[in-house]
Amino acid sequence: MKKTLIPLLVFVVLVIFLAIGLTRDPHEIPSPLIGKPAPTFTAPVLDGNGLQFSNQDMLGKVWLLNTWASWCVACRQEHPLLVALSKARLLPIIGLDYKDKDADGLQWLSRYGNPYDVSVTDKDGRIGIDFGVYGVPESFLIDKAGIIRYKQIGPFTEEAIQGKLLPLVRELQK
């Protein structure tokens, strides 16, 4: 009798875990990097003719790191919002062209507009791995001390920008 209860108990536990998992928002995946220093990187500027950019250049500023790629369909969804955000000049936006060809990235920015103060290349994805990128687009709000304060998984929406990002930016800029 006890041997037949074990599979039943295992099944019930699995159903409970599945039910809990289905009630969670997939965009609310916790990042272990929130509240910790952003990984240090130096990368070539997209079509910067050999120029390099380091996140250390941004110390003392609140800024947004946005991972994107020319092959990313969801990046097209969020791109007009990033263009509008960049026109508002509320914070610097740094682009991380993730696992992309430079020519494709440059053509994409030319076609859809360039919201980035600087865009760097991450051809092999090492920077993205260090930041724990699951897929593009993802964005990281980084404070004046270089600490990650917010992570947006997936494309930004107007609600996420107005309800989460901008209030946090205003607070961090004080």
N, C-alpha and C positions, 0 to 999 in steps of 0.2 A: 504494500500500500504506500509506504514512504517513497519508494522508487518512482512511483507514478506521480507523486506530488512535486518532485523536484523539477521536472520539465514544465509543469504547470506554473510553478512559482517563477521560474526563469522567464517564461513567456509573459506573465503578468508584469514583472519588473521591466522587461523590454517595452511593453506597451505603454507603461507609465512614462518611461524616458522619451519615447517617441511622441507621446501626447504633449509633454512639456516642451520638447523641441519644436513642435509645429506651432506653438503659441508665441514663439519668439520672433522678433523682427530680424531678418538676415542682415540688415544694414547696421545693426547694433552689435556687431562682433567686437568684443572688447579687445583693445590693443594693449599689449604689455608695455608699450613705449610711452603711453600717456603719463605725463608727469616726470618723464626721464629725459636726459639730454638727447637731442637728435643725433643720429649717427653722423660722424664727420665724413665729408666727401669733398673731393676736388674732381671736376669733370670738364671736358671740353665744351665750350659754348657752341651751340648749333650755328654753323656757318660763321664762327668767330675768328676764322683764319688763324687758328692756333691759340686763341685766348682761352684761359682757364677760369672757372668760377668755383669758389669754395663756399660752403654754407657758413664758414667762419666770417666771410665778408658781410654777413647779415646780422652779426652780433650787435645788439643795441636797437634792433628794429623788430617789430611784430610783422611776420610775413607768412605767406601761404606757399607751400610746395605742392604743385599739382602734377601728378603723373598722367601722361597722355600718350597717344600714338596715332599715327595717320591711319592705321588699320583698325582702330577702335571705333565701333559703331556708337557705343554709349557716350564717347567723348564728343561726338557731334551734337548729342542732346544737350550736354551741359555747356558747350562752348559759347553760345550766345550769352549765357548768364555770366561766364567769366569775362567776356568782352565788356559787358555792361559794368561789371564790378571793377574792371581795370580803368574804365573811363571815369568812375567815381573817385579814383585815386585815394582810396581809404587805406590801402596797404600794398606793399610790393607783392607781385605774384611771380613766382619762379616756376618755370616749366621744366619737367623732367621727361624728355622724349624717350620712352621706354621700349627697348628692343625694336628699334625702328631704323630705317635707312635715313641718313641725313637728307638726301634729295627728296624723299617722300615727305619727311617732316616739314621741310621748308616749303614744298609745294602746298601742303595742307594748310600751313599758316598763311600763305599768300592767298589761298582761296577763301578761307573762313575768317580771316582776321587774326591778329596776333595780340592776345591779352597779356603777354608775359613781358616783364621788365627784362628778364634774361631767360633763355631756354637752353638747357644743357642736354647732352646726349648720354644715354645709359644703354649702349648697344648690347652689352652682355647681361644686363639686368642686375649687376652686383649692387648698385645703389638701392634699387628697388627691394632686393632681398634684405639688405641691411635695415630698411625701413619696414619690413614685414608686409610688403605690397602683395595682396591676394590677386589682384588684376586691375587693369586700368578701366576707368579713371579712379584714382584715389587721391585725396588731398590731406595735407597735414598743416595745421596752424601751429606756428612756432613762435614763442615769445622772445622778448629782448635778450634773455639769458641763454637762448638756444634750447629751451625745453619744449617738447611737444605737448600742446594743450588740448588738441582736438584732432580727430581723424574722421574724415568723411569717406566711407566706403561706397563706391559707385558714384554715379553722376550727382552733382549738386542739383537741387531743386530750388525754386524761389523760396519755398517755405524753409528749407534748411539754411539758406543764406540769411534770410530775414530773422528767423526764429532762433538759430543756433550760432552761426558764424559771426554775424555782425555784432550782436550783443557781447560776445566774448572778445572780439577785436577791440571794441570800445573799452571794455574793462581792462584788457591787457595794455592798452596804450596810455592808461592813466599814469 
